[in-house]
């Protein structure tokens, strides 16, 4: 299997860095999402990141690490997703709306990235999900206040165990399995919120996440990405599903045409980033199903801020940390 077909992951380990440089290097990695400070002596951070579908999973081991998003940052960066952090062990304190709380072992805390927050980790092992807002809104329907919501251990145990399993078996997954793996994560999120609030019905996100028609359509799209003539009309014929229904299925991604473009751009970025990929830009454009190289270059620039050639050339000159940061930043694009 080619590297471009493998699920993406990133890694950072401060133990591999001289103590004097650890804070600065970790701060650079997180520069897009939060300000980073030392919470005390012996700052340490180890991060493994796993890219799902409009969802990112991070496993982190942090000691004396502080993350902060003040009001100015929430306005500047335009983030519009949620994070859910499950505490496996250690101490994890959060400050939301001026109130500090300790998130106990086994519990989880939900954070709205459009609002300020601060957290402090001490000898902590945590799992953090970054999730697109529409998915959380549906999974948590019925909860009036989400920012700073604490979920109890009994509510998140199933989700925690599945996320741990994902981290342990990630290298065995194929990229084609990521949509199904994400669907399970979303369903378990809905179950967690249901268990936290037993008086309401399980969110409608669950059947949608595991809908066979949705999975069938996604497989058709992935199989025909390289065909520049493949679009909503062809998909309607192949799937036997009305175009209006297809649009509703992908409305959270901006509609079917927007989803197709996203898939082509993402495949292109992955191929450009693959260290073993020696294919020319023109050949990559063709394999990703774009009608022309100029069109591919323009929409790639709009999404990632660089033209394809510049993106590939920059990756070839970057060190490990910078590549991990660029990867993390590009993942965040899918969450907005």
PyMOL commands that set and color helices and strands:
alter all, ss='L'
color gray80, all
select helices_A, chain A and resi 3-5+14-16+19-29+71-77+133-139+153-172+175-196+205-209+212-223+232-239+243-249+251-253+256-273+281-287+293-304+308-317+320-333
alter helices_A, ss='H'
color red, helices_A
select strands_A, chain A and resi 9-13+35-38+44-51+55-63+65-69+81-96+99-102+108-112+117-132+150-151
alter strands_A, ss='S'
color yellow, strands_A
deselect
rebuild
show_as cartoon
